[in-house]
Amino acid sequence: MERLRESFGKLMALTAINNRYGGSSMRAMKPLMNAFGLPGGNLRPPRLPVGAADLEKAVQEVLKLKIPGLPPLARPR
């Protein structure tokens, strides 16, 4: 039960990060996936990705979650 609680907490924290930086518009999620070398792709117009500073904040917040199986960053920080 404790592992379930921990995993669910990480899922909710990841959802909060996504909502904080663009939500369902994918403005942050696609660049965030790309930062970790996952196939995020590009946003279609008229949507624009979050700025570099917000992306860096989102990356740092995701790293703090220590999600099991999360790939290393695609580009060094």
PDB file of N, CA, C, O and CB in Angstrom:
ATOM      1  N   MET A   1       0.823  -1.182   0.000  1.00  0.00           N
ATOM      2  CA  MET A   1       0.000   0.000   0.000  1.00  0.00           C
ATOM      3  C   MET A   1       0.875   1.256   0.000  1.00  0.00           C
ATOM      4  O   MET A   1       0.544   2.256  -0.636  1.00  0.00           O
ATOM      5  CB  MET A   1      -0.941  -0.008   1.205  1.00  0.00           C
ATOM      6  N   GLU A   2       1.982   1.188   0.714  1.00  0.00           N
ATOM      7  CA  GLU A   2       2.867   2.358   0.771  1.00  0.00           C
ATOM      8  C   GLU A   2       3.465   2.659  -0.603  1.00  0.00           C
ATOM      9  O   GLU A   2       3.569   3.824  -0.989  1.00  0.00           O
ATOM     10  CB  GLU A   2       3.994   2.130   1.798  1.00  0.00           C
ATOM     11  N   ARG A   3       3.858   1.622  -1.342  1.00  0.00           N
ATOM     12  CA  ARG A   3       4.411   1.838  -2.686  1.00  0.00           C
ATOM     13  C   ARG A   3       3.364   2.413  -3.618  1.00  0.00           C
ATOM     14  O   ARG A   3       3.687   3.247  -4.464  1.00  0.00           O
ATOM     15  CB  ARG A   3       4.958   0.529  -3.263  1.00  0.00           C
ATOM     16  N   LEU A   4       2.117   1.989  -3.484  1.00  0.00           N
ATOM     17  CA  LEU A   4       1.020   2.544  -4.282  1.00  0.00           C
ATOM     18  C   LEU A   4       0.840   4.012  -3.965  1.00  0.00           C
ATOM     19  O   LEU A   4       0.693   4.832  -4.871  1.00  0.00           O
ATOM     20  CB  LEU A   4      -0.292   1.780  -4.026  1.00  0.00           C
ATOM     21  N   ARG A   5       0.851   4.350  -2.689  1.00  0.00           N
ATOM     22  CA  ARG A   5       0.697   5.742  -2.261  1.00  0.00           C
ATOM     23  C   ARG A   5       1.834   6.597  -2.813  1.00  0.00           C
ATOM     24  O   ARG A   5       1.605   7.714  -3.277  1.00  0.00           O
ATOM     25  CB  ARG A   5       0.656   5.836  -0.722  1.00  0.00           C
ATOM     26  N   GLU A   6       3.050   6.079  -2.762  1.00  0.00           N
ATOM     27  CA  GLU A   6       4.212   6.812  -3.272  1.00  0.00           C
ATOM     28  C   GLU A   6       4.114   7.013  -4.792  1.00  0.00           C
ATOM     29  O   GLU A   6       4.358   8.109  -5.295  1.00  0.00           O
ATOM     30  CB  GLU A   6       5.514   6.061  -2.917  1.00  0.00           C
ATOM     31  N   SER A   7       3.762   5.962  -5.502  1.00  0.00           N
ATOM     32  CA  SER A   7       3.646   6.050  -6.962  1.00  0.00           C
ATOM     33  C   SER A   7       2.535   7.014  -7.368  1.00  0.00           C
ATOM     34  O   SER A   7       2.710   7.818  -8.284  1.00  0.00           O
ATOM     35  CB  SER A   7       3.381   4.660  -7.563  1.00  0.00           C
ATOM     36  N   PHE A   8       1.405   6.934  -6.692  1.00  0.00           N
ATOM     37  CA  PHE A   8       0.292   7.829  -7.004  1.00  0.00           C
ATOM     38  C   PHE A   8       0.668   9.271  -6.706  1.00  0.00           C
ATOM     39  O   PHE A   8       0.294  10.179  -7.449  1.00  0.00           O
ATOM     40  CB  PHE A   8      -0.961   7.433  -6.212  1.00  0.00           C
ATOM     41  N   GLY A   9       1.398   9.484  -5.632  1.00  0.00           N
ATOM     42  CA  GLY A   9       1.856  10.838  -5.299  1.00  0.00           C
ATOM     43  C   GLY A   9       2.759  11.412  -6.382  1.00  0.00           C
ATOM     44  O   GLY A   9       2.665  12.593  -6.715  1.00  0.00           O
ATOM     45  N   LYS A  10       3.631  10.575  -6.930  1.00  0.00           N
ATOM     46  CA  LYS A  10       4.513  11.028  -8.011  1.00  0.00           C
ATOM     47  C   LYS A  10       3.712  11.331  -9.273  1.00  0.00           C
ATOM     48  O   LYS A  10       4.006  12.292  -9.984  1.00  0.00           O
ATOM     49  CB  LYS A  10       5.589   9.967  -8.311  1.00  0.00           C
ATOM     50  N   LEU A  11       2.704  10.516  -9.547  1.00  0.00           N
ATOM     51  CA  LEU A  11       1.849  10.758 -10.706  1.00  0.00           C
ATOM     52  C   LEU A  11       1.107  12.084 -10.558  1.00  0.00           C
ATOM     53  O   LEU A  11       1.011  12.852 -11.515  1.00  0.00           O
ATOM     54  CB  LEU A  11       0.848   9.604 -10.889  1.00  0.00           C
ATOM     55  N   MET A  12       0.589  12.351  -9.381  1.00  0.00           N
ATOM     56  CA  MET A  12      -0.130  13.606  -9.151  1.00  0.00           C
ATOM     57  C   MET A  12       0.821  14.800  -9.209  1.00  0.00           C
ATOM     58  O   MET A  12       0.443  15.867  -9.692  1.00  0.00           O
ATOM     59  CB  MET A  12      -0.850  13.570  -7.795  1.00  0.00           C
ATOM     60  N   ALA A  13       2.041  14.633  -8.726  1.00  0.00           N
ATOM     61  CA  ALA A  13       3.024  15.713  -8.795  1.00  0.00           C
ATOM     62  C   ALA A  13       3.405  15.990 -10.250  1.00  0.00           C
ATOM     63  O   ALA A  13       3.572  17.149 -10.631  1.00  0.00           O
ATOM     64  CB  ALA A  13       4.280  15.358  -7.967  1.00  0.00           C
ATOM     65  N   LEU A  14       3.543  14.948 -11.061  1.00  0.00           N
ATOM     66  CA  LEU A  14       3.846  15.131 -12.483  1.00  0.00           C
ATOM     67  C   LEU A  14       2.687  15.837 -13.188  1.00  0.00           C
ATOM     68  O   LEU A  14       2.912  16.696 -14.041  1.00  0.00           O
ATOM     69  CB  LEU A  14       4.136  13.769 -13.158  1.00  0.00           C
ATOM     70  N   THR A  15       1.463  15.484 -12.840  1.00  0.00           N
ATOM     71  CA  THR A  15       0.286  16.153 -13.401  1.00  0.00           C
ATOM     72  C   THR A  15       0.286  17.629 -13.016  1.00  0.00           C
ATOM     73  O   THR A  15      -0.043  18.480 -13.842  1.00  0.00           O
ATOM     74  CB  THR A  15      -1.014  15.472 -12.918  1.00  0.00           C
ATOM     75  N   ALA A  16       0.646  17.940 -11.786  1.00  0.00           N
ATOM     76  CA  ALA A  16       0.699  19.335 -11.342  1.00  0.00           C
ATOM     77  C   ALA A  16       1.759  20.116 -12.110  1.00  0.00           C
ATOM     78  O   ALA A  16       1.541  21.276 -12.460  1.00  0.00           O
ATOM     79  CB  ALA A  16       0.983  19.407  -9.836  1.00  0.00           C
ATOM     80  N   ILE A  17       2.907  19.491 -12.376  1.00  0.00           N
ATOM     81  CA  ILE A  17       3.958  20.149 -13.164  1.00  0.00           C
ATOM     82  C   ILE A  17       3.432  20.444 -14.557  1.00  0.00           C
ATOM     83  O   ILE A  17       3.602  21.553 -15.064  1.00  0.00           O
ATOM     84  CB  ILE A  17       5.239  19.269 -13.242  1.00  0.00           C
ATOM     85  N   ASN A  18       2.793  19.461 -15.181  1.00  0.00           N
ATOM     86  CA  ASN A  18       2.239  19.661 -16.514  1.00  0.00           C
ATOM     87  C   ASN A  18       1.212  20.783 -16.512  1.00  0.00           C
ATOM     88  O   ASN A  18       1.224  21.629 -17.407  1.00  0.00           O
ATOM     89  CB  ASN A  18       1.608  18.370 -17.030  1.00  0.00           C
ATOM     90  N   ASN A  19       0.329  20.808 -15.529  1.00  0.00           N
ATOM     91  CA  ASN A  19      -0.696  21.855 -15.461  1.00  0.00           C
ATOM     92  C   ASN A  19      -0.091  23.234 -15.227  1.00  0.00           C
ATOM     93  O   ASN A  19      -0.581  24.230 -15.761  1.00  0.00           O
ATOM     94  CB  ASN A  19      -1.693  21.541 -14.357  1.00  0.00           C
ATOM     95  N   ARG A  20       0.961  23.292 -14.438  1.00  0.00           N
ATOM     96  CA  ARG A  20       1.596  24.575 -14.130  1.00  0.00           C
ATOM     97  C   ARG A  20       2.244  25.203 -15.364  1.00  0.00           C
ATOM     98  O   ARG A  20       2.306  26.428 -15.476  1.00  0.00           O
ATOM     99  CB  ARG A  20       2.642  24.392 -13.036  1.00  0.00           C
ATOM    100  N   TYR A  21       2.721  24.379 -16.280  1.00  0.00           N
ATOM    101  CA  TYR A  21       3.450  24.889 -17.444  1.00  0.00           C
ATOM    102  C   TYR A  21       2.720  24.625 -18.761  1.00  0.00           C
ATOM    103  O   TYR A  21       3.368  24.294 -19.754  1.00  0.00           O
ATOM    104  CB  TYR A  21       4.829  24.267 -17.497  1.00  0.00           C
ATOM    105  N   GLY A  22       1.420  24.757 -18.798  1.00  0.00           N
ATOM    106  CA  GLY A  22       0.730  24.671 -20.076  1.00  0.00           C
ATOM    107  C   GLY A  22      -0.432  23.706 -20.130  1.00  0.00           C
ATOM    108  O   GLY A  22      -1.255  23.791 -21.042  1.00  0.00           O
ATOM    109  N   GLY A  23      -0.525  22.794 -19.188  1.00  0.00           N
ATOM    110  CA  GLY A  23      -1.664  21.888 -19.129  1.00  0.00           C
ATOM    111  C   GLY A  23      -1.879  21.073 -20.378  1.00  0.00           C
ATOM    112  O   GLY A  23      -0.927  20.574 -20.978  1.00  0.00           O
ATOM    113  N   SER A  24      -3.135  20.936 -20.771  1.00  0.00           N
ATOM    114  CA  SER A  24      -3.483  20.066 -21.891  1.00  0.00           C
ATOM    115  C   SER A  24      -3.042  20.608 -23.244  1.00  0.00           C
ATOM    116  O   SER A  24      -3.182  19.920 -24.255  1.00  0.00           O
ATOM    117  CB  SER A  24      -4.960  19.841 -21.910  1.00  0.00           C
ATOM    118  N   SER A  25      -2.513  21.824 -23.282  1.00  0.00           N
ATOM    119  CA  SER A  25      -2.029  22.374 -24.555  1.00  0.00           C
ATOM    120  C   SER A  25      -0.717  21.723 -24.979  1.00  0.00           C
ATOM    121  O   SER A  25      -0.263  21.915 -26.107  1.00  0.00           O
ATOM    122  CB  SER A  25      -1.844  23.893 -24.444  1.00  0.00           C
ATOM    123  N   MET A  26      -0.106  20.950 -24.074  1.00  0.00           N
ATOM    124  CA  MET A  26       1.162  20.250 -24.331  1.00  0.00           C
ATOM    125  C   MET A  26       2.344  21.198 -24.506  1.00  0.00           C
ATOM    126  O   MET A  26       3.409  20.768 -24.949  1.00  0.00           O
ATOM    127  CB  MET A  26       1.031  19.386 -25.565  1.00  0.00           C
ATOM    128  N   ARG A  27       2.183  22.477 -24.170  1.00  0.00           N
ATOM    129  CA  ARG A  27       3.251  23.472 -24.335  1.00  0.00           C
ATOM    130  C   ARG A  27       4.515  23.093 -23.583  1.00  0.00           C
ATOM    131  O   ARG A  27       5.619  23.421 -24.016  1.00  0.00           O
ATOM    132  CB  ARG A  27       2.776  24.831 -23.867  1.00  0.00           C
ATOM    133  N   ALA A  28       4.360  22.407 -22.463  1.00  0.00           N
ATOM    134  CA  ALA A  28       5.536  21.990 -21.691  1.00  0.00           C
ATOM    135  C   ALA A  28       5.815  20.507 -21.847  1.00  0.00           C
ATOM    136  O   ALA A  28       6.975  20.093 -21.846  1.00  0.00           O
ATOM    137  CB  ALA A  28       5.348  22.322 -20.222  1.00  0.00           C
ATOM    138  N   MET A  29       4.764  19.696 -21.982  1.00  0.00           N
ATOM    139  CA  MET A  29       4.973  18.252 -21.978  1.00  0.00           C
ATOM    140  C   MET A  29       5.815  17.780 -23.155  1.00  0.00           C
ATOM    141  O   MET A  29       6.707  16.951 -22.975  1.00  0.00           O
ATOM    142  CB  MET A  29       3.644  17.542 -21.992  1.00  0.00           C
ATOM    143  N   LYS A  30       5.554  18.283 -24.342  1.00  0.00           N
ATOM    144  CA  LYS A  30       6.341  17.843 -25.500  1.00  0.00           C
ATOM    145  C   LYS A  30       7.804  18.254 -25.368  1.00  0.00           C
ATOM    146  O   LYS A  30       8.678  17.411 -25.571  1.00  0.00           O
ATOM    147  CB  LYS A  30       5.753  18.418 -26.792  1.00  0.00           C
ATOM    148  N   PRO A  31       8.118  19.526 -25.033  1.00  0.00           N
ATOM    149  CA  PRO A  31       9.524  19.876 -24.829  1.00  0.00           C
ATOM    150  C   PRO A  31      10.158  19.105 -23.660  1.00  0.00           C
ATOM    151  O   PRO A  31      11.344  18.779 -23.704  1.00  0.00           O
ATOM    152  CB  PRO A  31       9.650  21.372 -24.584  1.00  0.00           C
ATOM    153  N   LEU A  32       9.378  18.819 -22.632  1.00  0.00           N
ATOM    154  CA  LEU A  32       9.879  18.058 -21.488  1.00  0.00           C
ATOM    155  C   LEU A  32      10.229  16.631 -21.914  1.00  0.00           C
ATOM    156  O   LEU A  32      11.271  16.101 -21.530  1.00  0.00           O
ATOM    157  CB  LEU A  32       8.833  18.040 -20.346  1.00  0.00           C
ATOM    158  N   MET A  33       9.368  16.024 -22.695  1.00  0.00           N
ATOM    159  CA  MET A  33       9.663  14.679 -23.200  1.00  0.00           C
ATOM    160  C   MET A  33      10.923  14.691 -24.066  1.00  0.00           C
ATOM    161  O   MET A  33      11.773  13.808 -23.953  1.00  0.00           O
ATOM    162  CB  MET A  33       8.467  14.130 -24.009  1.00  0.00           C
ATOM    163  N   ASN A  34      11.033  15.700 -24.930  1.00  0.00           N
ATOM    164  CA  ASN A  34      12.225  15.812 -25.772  1.00  0.00           C
ATOM    165  C   ASN A  34      13.487  15.963 -24.928  1.00  0.00           C
ATOM    166  O   ASN A  34      14.533  15.404 -25.259  1.00  0.00           O
ATOM    167  CB  ASN A  34      12.090  16.999 -26.729  1.00  0.00           C
ATOM    168  N   ALA A  35      13.386  16.726 -23.828  1.00  0.00           N
ATOM    169  CA  ALA A  35      14.547  16.945 -22.960  1.00  0.00           C
ATOM    170  C   ALA A  35      15.062  15.628 -22.378  1.00  0.00           C
ATOM    171  O   ALA A  35      16.255  15.483 -22.114  1.00  0.00           O
ATOM    172  CB  ALA A  35      14.188  17.915 -21.825  1.00  0.00           C
ATOM    173  N   PHE A  36      14.150  14.671 -22.181  1.00  0.00           N
ATOM    174  CA  PHE A  36      14.543  13.373 -21.637  1.00  0.00           C
ATOM    175  C   PHE A  36      14.771  12.333 -22.731  1.00  0.00           C
ATOM    176  O   PHE A  36      14.891  11.141 -22.449  1.00  0.00           O
ATOM    177  CB  PHE A  36      13.487  12.875 -20.671  1.00  0.00           C
ATOM    178  N   GLY A  37      14.830  12.793 -23.979  1.00  0.00           N
ATOM    179  CA  GLY A  37      15.109  11.885 -25.087  1.00  0.00           C
ATOM    180  C   GLY A  37      13.928  11.013 -25.483  1.00  0.00           C
ATOM    181  O   GLY A  37      14.097  10.019 -26.189  1.00  0.00           O
ATOM    182  N   LEU A  38      12.748  11.376 -25.038  1.00  0.00           N
ATOM    183  CA  LEU A  38      11.540  10.636 -25.401  1.00  0.00           C
ATOM    184  C   LEU A  38      10.909  11.273 -26.640  1.00  0.00           C
ATOM    185  O   LEU A  38      11.181  12.440 -26.921  1.00  0.00           O
ATOM    186  CB  LEU A  38      10.527  10.610 -24.216  1.00  0.00           C
ATOM    187  N   PRO A  39      10.076  10.548 -27.389  1.00  0.00           N
ATOM    188  CA  PRO A  39       9.515  11.096 -28.623  1.00  0.00           C
ATOM    189  C   PRO A  39       8.373  12.078 -28.378  1.00  0.00           C
ATOM    190  O   PRO A  39       7.201  11.734 -28.529  1.00  0.00           O
ATOM    191  CB  PRO A  39       9.030   9.975 -29.501  1.00  0.00           C
ATOM    192  N   GLY A  40       8.730  13.302 -27.997  1.00  0.00           N
ATOM    193  CA  GLY A  40       7.730  14.332 -27.739  1.00  0.00           C
ATOM    194  C   GLY A  40       7.247  15.020 -29.003  1.00  0.00           C
ATOM    195  O   GLY A  40       6.088  15.425 -29.098  1.00  0.00           O
ATOM    196  N   GLY A  41       8.142  15.149 -29.971  1.00  0.00           N
ATOM    197  CA  GLY A  41       7.764  15.821 -31.214  1.00  0.00           C
ATOM    198  C   GLY A  41       7.689  17.324 -31.042  1.00  0.00           C
ATOM    199  O   GLY A  41       8.224  17.885 -30.087  1.00  0.00           O
ATOM    200  N   ASN A  42       7.021  17.960 -31.976  1.00  0.00           N
ATOM    201  CA  ASN A  42       6.891  19.422 -31.983  1.00  0.00           C
ATOM    202  C   ASN A  42       5.436  19.817 -31.829  1.00  0.00           C
ATOM    203  O   ASN A  42       4.529  19.056 -32.167  1.00  0.00           O
ATOM    204  CB  ASN A  42       7.470  20.021 -33.280  1.00  0.00           C
ATOM    205  N   LEU A  43       5.229  21.016 -31.314  1.00  0.00           N
ATOM    206  CA  LEU A  43       3.884  21.560 -31.208  1.00  0.00           C
ATOM    207  C   LEU A  43       3.447  22.105 -32.564  1.00  0.00           C
ATOM    208  O   LEU A  43       4.256  22.630 -33.329  1.00  0.00           O
ATOM    209  CB  LEU A  43       3.821  22.663 -30.126  1.00  0.00           C
ATOM    210  N   ARG A  44       2.166  21.972 -32.843  1.00  0.00           N
ATOM    211  CA  ARG A  44       1.630  22.530 -34.085  1.00  0.00           C
ATOM    212  C   ARG A  44       1.134  23.942 -33.828  1.00  0.00           C
ATOM    213  O   ARG A  44       0.605  24.235 -32.756  1.00  0.00           O
ATOM    214  CB  ARG A  44       0.489  21.644 -34.648  1.00  0.00           C
ATOM    215  N   PRO A  45       1.306  24.828 -34.822  1.00  0.00           N
ATOM    216  CA  PRO A  45       0.796  26.197 -34.686  1.00  0.00           C
ATOM    217  C   PRO A  45      -0.711  26.156 -34.441  1.00  0.00           C
ATOM    218  O   PRO A  45      -1.404  25.277 -34.953  1.00  0.00           O
ATOM    219  CB  PRO A  45       1.122  27.043 -35.955  1.00  0.00           C
ATOM    220  N   PRO A  46      -1.201  27.085 -33.677  1.00  0.00           N
ATOM    221  CA  PRO A  46      -0.565  28.305 -33.172  1.00  0.00           C
ATOM    222  C   PRO A  46       0.099  28.140 -31.812  1.00  0.00           C
ATOM    223  O   PRO A  46       0.547  29.131 -31.234  1.00  0.00           O
ATOM    224  CB  PRO A  46      -1.579  29.396 -33.087  1.00  0.00           C
ATOM    225  N   ARG A  47       0.179  26.932 -31.287  1.00  0.00           N
ATOM    226  CA  ARG A  47       0.800  26.744 -29.967  1.00  0.00           C
ATOM    227  C   ARG A  47       2.313  26.926 -30.046  1.00  0.00           C
ATOM    228  O   ARG A  47       2.962  26.547 -31.020  1.00  0.00           O
ATOM    229  CB  ARG A  47       0.467  25.348 -29.407  1.00  0.00           C
ATOM    230  N   LEU A  48       2.838  27.513 -28.995  1.00  0.00           N
ATOM    231  CA  LEU A  48       4.275  27.718 -28.876  1.00  0.00           C
ATOM    232  C   LEU A  48       4.763  27.011 -27.616  1.00  0.00           C
ATOM    233  O   LEU A  48       4.046  26.969 -26.615  1.00  0.00           O
ATOM    234  CB  LEU A  48       4.628  29.239 -28.840  1.00  0.00           C
ATOM    235  N   PRO A  49       5.967  26.460 -27.653  1.00  0.00           N
ATOM    236  CA  PRO A  49       6.480  25.796 -26.449  1.00  0.00           C
ATOM    237  C   PRO A  49       6.786  26.803 -25.344  1.00  0.00           C
ATOM    238  O   PRO A  49       6.956  27.995 -25.602  1.00  0.00           O
ATOM    239  CB  PRO A  49       7.741  24.990 -26.782  1.00  0.00           C
ATOM    240  N   VAL A  50       6.852  26.310 -24.122  1.00  0.00           N
ATOM    241  CA  VAL A  50       7.233  27.175 -23.005  1.00  0.00           C
ATOM    242  C   VAL A  50       8.651  27.683 -23.242  1.00  0.00           C
ATOM    243  O   VAL A  50       9.409  27.097 -24.014  1.00  0.00           O
ATOM    244  CB  VAL A  50       7.133  26.415 -21.641  1.00  0.00           C
ATOM    245  N   GLY A  51       8.998  28.763 -22.580  1.00  0.00           N
ATOM    246  CA  GLY A  51      10.337  29.327 -22.709  1.00  0.00           C
ATOM    247  C   GLY A  51      11.393  28.438 -22.062  1.00  0.00           C
ATOM    248  O   GLY A  51      11.079  27.524 -21.299  1.00  0.00           O
ATOM    249  N   ALA A  52      12.630  28.724 -22.380  1.00  0.00           N
ATOM    250  CA  ALA A  52      13.750  27.924 -21.873  1.00  0.00           C
ATOM    251  C   ALA A  52      13.801  27.915 -20.345  1.00  0.00           C
ATOM    252  O   ALA A  52      14.090  26.880 -19.744  1.00  0.00           O
ATOM    253  CB  ALA A  52      15.068  28.457 -22.429  1.00  0.00           C
ATOM    254  N   ALA A  53      13.522  29.060 -19.712  1.00  0.00           N
ATOM    255  CA  ALA A  53      13.575  29.134 -18.240  1.00  0.00           C
ATOM    256  C   ALA A  53      12.498  28.252 -17.611  1.00  0.00           C
ATOM    257  O   ALA A  53      12.763  27.546 -16.638  1.00  0.00           O
ATOM    258  CB  ALA A  53      13.404  30.596 -17.765  1.00  0.00           C
ATOM    259  N   ASP A  54      11.275  28.291 -18.168  1.00  0.00           N
ATOM    260  CA  ASP A  54      10.200  27.455 -17.638  1.00  0.00           C
ATOM    261  C   ASP A  54      10.473  25.980 -17.896  1.00  0.00           C
ATOM    262  O   ASP A  54      10.163  25.136 -17.056  1.00  0.00           O
ATOM    263  CB  ASP A  54       8.861  27.855 -18.254  1.00  0.00           C
ATOM    264  N   LEU A  55      11.047  25.666 -19.048  1.00  0.00           N
ATOM    265  CA  LEU A  55      11.388  24.272 -19.337  1.00  0.00           C
ATOM    266  C   LEU A  55      12.427  23.767 -18.347  1.00  0.00           C
ATOM    267  O   LEU A  55      12.327  22.640 -17.861  1.00  0.00           O
ATOM    268  CB  LEU A  55      11.910  24.127 -20.781  1.00  0.00           C
ATOM    269  N   GLU A  56      13.413  24.584 -18.049  1.00  0.00           N
ATOM    270  CA  GLU A  56      14.444  24.184 -17.089  1.00  0.00           C
ATOM    271  C   GLU A  56      13.836  23.950 -15.709  1.00  0.00           C
ATOM    272  O   GLU A  56      14.206  22.997 -15.023  1.00  0.00           O
ATOM    273  CB  GLU A  56      15.549  25.253 -17.007  1.00  0.00           C
ATOM    274  N   LYS A  57      12.902  24.817 -15.295  1.00  0.00           N
ATOM    275  CA  LYS A  57      12.231  24.629 -14.009  1.00  0.00           C
ATOM    276  C   LYS A  57      11.453  23.314 -14.001  1.00  0.00           C
ATOM    277  O   LYS A  57      11.498  22.562 -13.028  1.00  0.00           O
ATOM    278  CB  LYS A  57      11.287  25.813 -13.710  1.00  0.00           C
ATOM    279  N   ALA A  58      10.738  23.046 -15.094  1.00  0.00           N
ATOM    280  CA  ALA A  58       9.951  21.819 -15.184  1.00  0.00           C
ATOM    281  C   ALA A  58      10.864  20.591 -15.134  1.00  0.00           C
ATOM    282  O   ALA A  58      10.550  19.614 -14.454  1.00  0.00           O
ATOM    283  CB  ALA A  58       9.110  21.812 -16.478  1.00  0.00           C
ATOM    284  N   VAL A  59      11.980  20.635 -15.845  1.00  0.00           N
ATOM    285  CA  VAL A  59      12.936  19.521 -15.829  1.00  0.00           C
ATOM    286  C   VAL A  59      13.436  19.287 -14.406  1.00  0.00           C
ATOM    287  O   VAL A  59      13.490  18.146 -13.947  1.00  0.00           O
ATOM    288  CB  VAL A  59      14.131  19.803 -16.784  1.00  0.00           C
ATOM    289  N   GLN A  60      13.796  20.345 -13.716  1.00  0.00           N
ATOM    290  CA  GLN A  60      14.298  20.197 -12.345  1.00  0.00           C
ATOM    291  C   GLN A  60      13.233  19.628 -11.415  1.00  0.00           C
ATOM    292  O   GLN A  60      13.538  18.815 -10.543  1.00  0.00           O
ATOM    293  CB  GLN A  60      14.786  21.543 -11.810  1.00  0.00           C
ATOM    294  N   GLU A  61      11.979  20.056 -11.599  1.00  0.00           N
ATOM    295  CA  GLU A  61      10.896  19.531 -10.769  1.00  0.00           C
ATOM    296  C   GLU A  61      10.671  18.040 -11.033  1.00  0.00           C
ATOM    297  O   GLU A  61      10.435  17.269 -10.103  1.00  0.00           O
ATOM    298  CB  GLU A  61       9.601  20.313 -11.027  1.00  0.00           C
ATOM    299  N   VAL A  62      10.746  17.641 -12.299  1.00  0.00           N
ATOM    300  CA  VAL A  62      10.576  16.224 -12.648  1.00  0.00           C
ATOM    301  C   VAL A  62      11.730  15.409 -12.064  1.00  0.00           C
ATOM    302  O   VAL A  62      11.510  14.322 -11.529  1.00  0.00           O
ATOM    303  CB  VAL A  62      10.504  16.036 -14.195  1.00  0.00           C
ATOM    304  N   LEU A  63      12.945  15.919 -12.162  1.00  0.00           N
ATOM    305  CA  LEU A  63      14.098  15.202 -11.613  1.00  0.00           C
ATOM    306  C   LEU A  63      13.950  14.979 -10.102  1.00  0.00           C
ATOM    307  O   LEU A  63      14.347  13.934  -9.587  1.00  0.00           O
ATOM    308  CB  LEU A  63      15.394  15.978 -11.907  1.00  0.00           C
ATOM    309  N   LYS A  64      13.378  15.959  -9.395  1.00  0.00           N
ATOM    310  CA  LYS A  64      13.184  15.832  -7.950  1.00  0.00           C
ATOM    311  C   LYS A  64      12.214  14.711  -7.588  1.00  0.00           C
ATOM    312  O   LYS A  64      12.251  14.191  -6.473  1.00  0.00           O
ATOM    313  CB  LYS A  64      12.681  17.140  -7.380  1.00  0.00           C
ATOM    314  N   LEU A  65      11.344  14.339  -8.533  1.00  0.00           N
ATOM    315  CA  LEU A  65      10.376  13.277  -8.264  1.00  0.00           C
ATOM    316  C   LEU A  65      11.027  11.898  -8.213  1.00  0.00           C
ATOM    317  O   LEU A  65      10.467  10.964  -7.638  1.00  0.00           O
ATOM    318  CB  LEU A  65       9.291  13.290  -9.320  1.00  0.00           C
ATOM    319  N   LYS A  66      12.219  11.770  -8.818  1.00  0.00           N
ATOM    320  CA  LYS A  66      12.937  10.487  -8.850  1.00  0.00           C
ATOM    321  C   LYS A  66      12.022   9.359  -9.342  1.00  0.00           C
ATOM    322  O   LYS A  66      11.814   8.356  -8.659  1.00  0.00           O
ATOM    323  CB  LYS A  66      13.492  10.146  -7.447  1.00  0.00           C
ATOM    324  N   ILE A  67      11.487   9.558 -10.543  1.00  0.00           N
ATOM    325  CA  ILE A  67      10.578   8.587 -11.151  1.00  0.00           C
ATOM    326  C   ILE A  67      11.391   7.383 -11.625  1.00  0.00           C
ATOM    327  O   ILE A  67      12.341   7.545 -12.391  1.00  0.00           O
ATOM    328  CB  ILE A  67       9.781   9.226 -12.339  1.00  0.00           C
ATOM    329  N   PRO A  68      11.034   6.187 -11.183  1.00  0.00           N
ATOM    330  CA  PRO A  68      11.769   4.997 -11.626  1.00  0.00           C
ATOM    331  C   PRO A  68      11.667   4.822 -13.147  1.00  0.00           C
ATOM    332  O   PRO A  68      10.593   4.984 -13.726  1.00  0.00           O
ATOM    333  CB  PRO A  68      11.234   3.738 -10.911  1.00  0.00           C
ATOM    334  N   GLY A  69      12.784   4.493 -13.778  1.00  0.00           N
ATOM    335  CA  GLY A  69      12.785   4.259 -15.211  1.00  0.00           C
ATOM    336  C   GLY A  69      12.869   5.514 -16.058  1.00  0.00           C
ATOM    337  O   GLY A  69      12.881   5.427 -17.286  1.00  0.00           O
ATOM    338  N   LEU A  70      12.927   6.683 -15.428  1.00  0.00           N
ATOM    339  CA  LEU A  70      13.028   7.923 -16.190  1.00  0.00           C
ATOM    340  C   LEU A  70      14.366   7.958 -16.909  1.00  0.00           C
ATOM    341  O   LEU A  70      15.406   7.802 -16.270  1.00  0.00           O
ATOM    342  CB  LEU A  70      12.866   9.159 -15.270  1.00  0.00           C
ATOM    343  N   PRO A  71      14.366   8.161 -18.237  1.00  0.00           N
ATOM    344  CA  PRO A  71      15.648   8.177 -18.949  1.00  0.00           C
ATOM    345  C   PRO A  71      16.492   9.393 -18.549  1.00  0.00           C
ATOM    346  O   PRO A  71      15.954  10.395 -18.077  1.00  0.00           O
ATOM    347  CB  PRO A  71      15.411   8.177 -20.469  1.00  0.00           C
ATOM    348  N   PRO A  72      17.792   9.306 -18.736  1.00  0.00           N
ATOM    349  CA  PRO A  72      18.635  10.470 -18.439  1.00  0.00           C
ATOM    350  C   PRO A  72      18.331  11.601 -19.407  1.00  0.00           C
ATOM    351  O   PRO A  72      17.761  11.385 -20.476  1.00  0.00           O
ATOM    352  CB  PRO A  72      20.131  10.096 -18.509  1.00  0.00           C
ATOM    353  N   LEU A  73      18.713  12.794 -19.025  1.00  0.00           N
ATOM    354  CA  LEU A  73      18.489  13.942 -19.894  1.00  0.00           C
ATOM    355  C   LEU A  73      19.205  13.752 -21.219  1.00  0.00           C
ATOM    356  O   LEU A  73      20.329  13.250 -21.259  1.00  0.00           O
ATOM    357  CB  LEU A  73      18.956  15.232 -19.216  1.00  0.00           C
ATOM    358  N   ALA A  74      18.558  14.152 -22.296  1.00  0.00           N
ATOM    359  CA  ALA A  74      19.130  14.003 -23.629  1.00  0.00           C
ATOM    360  C   ALA A  74      20.273  14.987 -23.854  1.00  0.00           C
ATOM    361  O   ALA A  74      21.199  14.720 -24.621  1.00  0.00           O
ATOM    362  CB  ALA A  74      18.054  14.201 -24.692  1.00  0.00           C
ATOM    363  N   ARG A  75      20.194  16.116 -23.179  1.00  0.00           N
ATOM    364  CA  ARG A  75      21.269  17.104 -23.310  1.00  0.00           C
ATOM    365  C   ARG A  75      21.740  17.487 -21.917  1.00  0.00           C
ATOM    366  O   ARG A  75      20.926  17.671 -21.012  1.00  0.00           O
ATOM    367  CB  ARG A  75      20.794  18.367 -24.106  1.00  0.00           C
ATOM    368  N   PRO A  76      23.049  17.607 -21.741  1.00  0.00           N
ATOM    369  CA  PRO A  76      23.573  17.943 -20.400  1.00  0.00           C
ATOM    370  C   PRO A  76      23.125  19.322 -19.956  1.00  0.00           C
ATOM    371  O   PRO A  76      22.932  20.215 -20.782  1.00  0.00           O
ATOM    372  CB  PRO A  76      25.104  17.874 -20.387  1.00  0.00           C
ATOM    373  N   ARG A  77      22.962  19.497 -18.660  1.00  0.00           N
ATOM    374  CA  ARG A  77      22.547  20.786 -18.091  1.00  0.00           C
ATOM    375  C   ARG A  77      23.746  21.463 -17.485  1.00  0.00           C
ATOM    376  O   ARG A  77      23.627  22.564 -16.947  1.00  0.00           O
ATOM    377  CB  ARG A  77      21.433  20.607 -17.030  1.00  0.00           C
TER     378      ARG A  77
END
